[in-house]
């Protein structure tokens, strides 16, 4: 079976949808406004790593990524 190539646009869209799910979960868990959570998440190491396709972080589900983010902010 040949591997199909995914365009950069498709990959970015997939990551954007994943981030929306992560932010929704975090906003509920942290009792914060989604806009604030989104801004903070995108500035975090986890948020930046998500857009680095080589990390394969986007392979994980939103709950896993949300937990990684909560661990990151708990260390601050």
Backbone bond lengths (Angstrom), bond angles and torsions (degrees), N, CA, C in turn:
res aa  C-N    CA-C-N  psi(-1)  N-CA   C-N-CA  omega(-1)  CA-C   N-CA-C  phi
1 X - - - 1.449 - - 1.532 108.60 -
2 X 1.270 117.53 125.63 1.460 122.36 -179.22 1.525 110.61 -78.89
3 X 1.313 114.82 141.47 1.462 119.80 178.12 1.524 109.30 -78.36
4 X 1.327 115.82 129.09 1.452 120.15 178.75 1.521 108.98 -85.05
5 X 1.295 116.28 144.30 1.457 120.99 179.00 1.520 109.52 -87.91
6 X 1.312 115.22 134.88 1.454 121.46 177.41 1.521 107.03 -102.06
7 X 1.325 116.41 130.75 1.457 119.81 -178.18 1.522 110.29 -70.20
8 X 1.307 116.75 158.56 1.463 122.68 176.91 1.525 109.60 -58.22
9 X 1.321 116.71 -39.66 1.471 121.18 179.31 1.527 110.98 -62.49
10 X 1.322 117.28 -43.46 1.462 121.02 178.82 1.528 111.17 -65.15
11 X 1.319 116.36 -40.65 1.465 120.61 179.61 1.523 110.43 -65.54
12 X 1.316 117.48 -45.01 1.466 121.08 179.03 1.528 110.77 -61.99
13 X 1.311 117.19 -39.54 1.465 120.83 178.36 1.530 110.17 -63.96
14 X 1.312 116.70 -43.77 1.464 121.58 178.91 1.526 110.67 -60.14
15 X 1.314 116.96 -44.75 1.461 121.58 179.41 1.527 110.37 -66.58
16 X 1.313 117.73 -40.03 1.467 121.11 177.93 1.528 111.69 -60.45
17 X 1.331 116.65 -42.36 1.462 120.71 178.77 1.527 109.88 -65.99
18 X 1.309 116.22 -41.48 1.466 120.65 177.91 1.525 110.50 -61.11
19 X 1.325 117.22 -42.98 1.463 121.22 178.38 1.522 110.69 -62.74
20 X 1.307 117.56 -39.75 1.468 120.24 177.68 1.528 110.65 -59.79
21 X 1.321 117.14 -41.35 1.466 120.51 178.61 1.526 111.25 -67.94
22 X 1.327 116.94 -40.32 1.468 121.55 178.25 1.524 110.08 -62.82
23 X 1.324 117.06 -47.30 1.465 121.80 -178.47 1.523 110.60 -62.81
24 X 1.311 117.36 -40.64 1.466 120.45 178.32 1.532 110.56 -60.00
25 X 1.313 115.98 -45.54 1.463 120.30 179.30 1.527 111.33 -65.45
26 X 1.337 116.81 -44.27 1.461 120.57 -179.36 1.527 111.89 -64.69
27 X 1.309 116.89 -42.12 1.466 120.53 -179.34 1.523 110.03 -59.35
28 X 1.313 116.21 -41.35 1.465 120.59 178.61 1.527 110.86 -68.04
29 X 1.326 116.56 -46.82 1.467 120.75 -177.77 1.528 112.84 -66.29
30 X 1.336 116.23 -39.43 1.464 121.20 -175.25 1.528 113.16 -92.61
31 X 1.328 116.77 -4.55 1.468 122.20 -178.11 1.537 110.98 55.17
32 X 1.323 113.95 48.89 1.461 122.44 179.86 1.529 109.21 -123.04
33 X 1.326 115.23 161.22 1.463 120.63 175.27 1.535 109.23 -70.78
34 X 1.336 117.86 137.32 1.464 120.41 -179.44 1.539 113.83 -55.02
35 X 1.331 118.03 -37.51 1.472 119.69 -179.88 1.520 111.63 -62.82
36 X 1.328 116.82 -40.07 1.465 120.70 178.33 1.516 110.58 -67.57
37 X 1.332 115.98 -43.60 1.464 120.60 179.41 1.521 110.00 -62.18
38 X 1.315 117.06 -43.16 1.467 120.91 179.35 1.519 110.70 -59.82
39 X 1.318 117.13 -48.23 1.470 120.65 -179.91 1.525 110.33 -59.41
40 X 1.333 116.38 -50.02 1.465 120.56 -178.14 1.528 111.30 -63.62
41 X 1.324 116.65 -40.76 1.463 120.30 -179.71 1.526 111.27 -63.56
42 X 1.310 117.30 -44.36 1.468 120.13 -178.62 1.522 112.82 -66.46
43 X 1.334 117.20 -23.15 1.466 121.41 178.11 1.532 111.89 -86.08
44 X 1.324 117.37 -11.59 1.462 121.78 -175.23 1.526 111.84 -79.90
45 X 1.328 115.20 165.68 1.465 120.53 175.75 1.528 110.71 -62.79
46 X 1.328 115.97 -40.37 1.465 120.11 -179.73 1.528 110.47 -65.34
47 X 1.327 117.00 -43.78 1.459 120.83 178.80 1.514 112.47 -60.74
48 X 1.324 116.05 -41.30 1.469 120.13 178.98 1.525 111.15 -70.75
49 X 1.335 116.21 -38.21 1.476 119.82 179.67 1.522 111.45 -65.32
50 X 1.311 116.32 -29.47 1.465 119.81 -179.24 1.525 111.47 -63.02
51 X 1.320 117.12 -34.99 1.465 120.32 178.71 1.524 112.96 -82.26
52 X 1.324 117.42 -7.40 1.461 121.17 175.11 1.526 106.73 -89.26
53 X 1.306 116.37 98.49 1.463 121.21 -173.62 1.524 112.78 -57.87
54 X 1.336 117.50 -26.61 1.465 119.89 -177.85 1.528 112.52 -68.11
55 X 1.336 118.44 -20.18 1.467 120.96 179.24 1.524 111.62 -74.50
56 X 1.323 116.79 -20.15 1.466 123.26 -176.43 1.524 111.95 58.82
57 X 1.329 117.97 17.98 1.458 121.66 178.19 1.519 110.81 -61.15
58 X 1.314 116.92 -31.90 1.461 121.43 -179.44 1.522 112.19 -65.37
59 X 1.340 118.22 -12.69 1.461 121.38 176.65 1.525 111.57 -70.18
60 X 1.333 116.76 -21.63 1.458 121.84 -176.60 1.518 110.83 -85.60
61 X 1.303 115.53 159.79 1.451 120.91 -179.51 1.517 112.31 -79.07
62 X 1.329 116.62 167.66 1.463 121.09 -177.17 1.526 113.59 -62.00
63 X 1.318 118.63 -35.59 1.466 120.41 -179.65 1.523 111.08 -66.82
64 X 1.312 117.13 -39.91 1.459 121.59 177.62 1.530 110.37 -62.43
65 X 1.320 116.16 -45.66 1.473 120.59 -179.63 1.523 110.51 -66.75
66 X 1.333 117.07 -40.23 1.469 120.73 177.15 1.528 110.40 -60.82
67 X 1.319 117.09 -41.88 1.469 120.62 178.11 1.528 111.32 -63.92
68 X 1.316 116.68 -40.05 1.471 120.21 177.36 1.526 110.28 -62.14
69 X 1.324 116.67 -41.80 1.459 121.06 179.42 1.532 110.39 -64.83
70 X 1.335 117.30 -44.67 1.467 120.48 179.49 1.526 110.66 -61.61
71 X 1.322 116.83 -36.70 1.471 120.38 176.16 1.522 110.10 -65.21
72 X 1.333 116.52 -42.14 1.465 120.62 179.31 1.533 110.94 -60.85
73 X 1.321 117.58 -46.54 1.470 118.74 -176.62 1.524 111.72 -74.46
74 X 1.319 117.89 -22.54 1.472 119.32 178.26 1.528 111.49 -72.20
75 X 1.331 116.66 -20.41 1.466 121.41 179.47 1.517 112.93 -84.60
76 X 1.333 116.52 -6.56 1.476 119.80 -178.55 1.499 110.03 -83.09
